[in-house]
């Protein structure tokens, strides 16, 4: 696709989990030259969306939240109160 439209017309975006998205983003480092990688991952977006196009602070969502006990390990902070405290401490607005 990069050869067809050029790196200056591509944007990186993902709606997948952070780990999978990060793995795919890391893989791009093997496919794109450093200058093209910068264009695709942030410079094109900076050019397209003017300063102030988004609110000062975007909503933070934890899409991998877990409540309750793990079957084989004791993990602290998985109670509803513990998760809410962690969300407040780290600035997360919603958790799913």
C-alpha positions in Angstrom: 0.0 0.0 0.0 2.8 2.4 0.8 4.2 2.0 -2.7 0.7 2.8 -4.2 -0.2 5.9 -2.2 3.0 6.9 -0.5 3.8 7.1 3.2 2.7 10.7 3.4 -0.9 9.6 2.8 -1.0 6.8 5.5 -1.9 7.0 9.2 -1.3 4.4 11.9 -4.4 3.6 13.9 -5.7 0.6 15.9 -8.7 -0.5 17.9 -7.0 -3.7 19.1 -5.5 -4.4 22.5 -2.4 -2.5 23.5 -0.1 -5.5 23.4 -1.2 -6.6 19.9 -1.2 -3.0 18.6 2.3 -2.4 20.0 3.6 -5.7 18.4 2.2 -4.6 15.0 3.6 -1.1 15.4 7.0 -2.6 16.2 6.7 -4.8 13.1 6.4 -1.6 11.0 9.9 -0.7 12.0 11.0 -3.7 9.7 8.8 -2.6 6.8 9.3 1.2 6.7 12.3 3.4 6.5 12.7 5.6 9.7 11.5 8.8 7.9 8.4 6.9 6.5 7.7 5.4 10.0 7.6 8.9 11.5 5.2 10.1 8.8 2.8 7.1 9.3 2.9 7.1 13.1 2.7 10.8 14.0 3.8 13.4 11.5 0.9 12.9 9.1 -1.6 13.2 11.9 0.1 16.3 13.1 -0.3 17.8 9.6 -3.9 16.8 9.1 -5.3 17.6 12.6 -4.6 21.3 13.5 -3.6 22.2 17.0 -6.7 22.3 19.2 -8.6 19.8 17.0 -8.9 17.6 20.1 -9.7 18.4 23.7 -6.8 19.2 25.9 -7.0 15.8 27.5 -8.4 12.8 25.7 -10.4 10.2 27.6 -8.3 7.3 28.9 -9.9 3.9 28.7 -8.5 0.6 30.1 -9.9 -2.0 27.8 -8.3 -4.9 29.7 -9.7 -4.3 33.2 -10.2 -7.3 35.5 -12.3 -7.7 38.6 -12.2 -10.6 40.9 -9.7 -13.4 41.7 -7.4 -15.1 39.2 -7.7 -18.9 39.4 -4.0 -19.7 40.0 -2.5 -16.5 41.5 -3.2 -14.0 44.1 -3.2 -10.6 42.5 -3.8 -7.6 44.7 -6.1 -4.7 43.7 -8.7 -6.7 41.7 -11.7 -5.8 43.9 -14.0 -3.1 42.6 -12.6 -0.6 45.2 -9.0 -1.5 44.3 -9.7 -1.1 40.6 -11.4 2.3 41.1 -8.5 3.4 43.3 -6.0 2.4 40.6 -8.0 4.2 38.0 -8.1 7.4 40.0 -4.4 7.1 40.7 -3.5 6.7 37.0 -6.1 9.0 35.5 -8.1 6.3 33.7 -11.7 7.5 33.0 -13.4 4.2 32.1 -12.5 0.5 32.3 -14.1 -2.4 30.5 
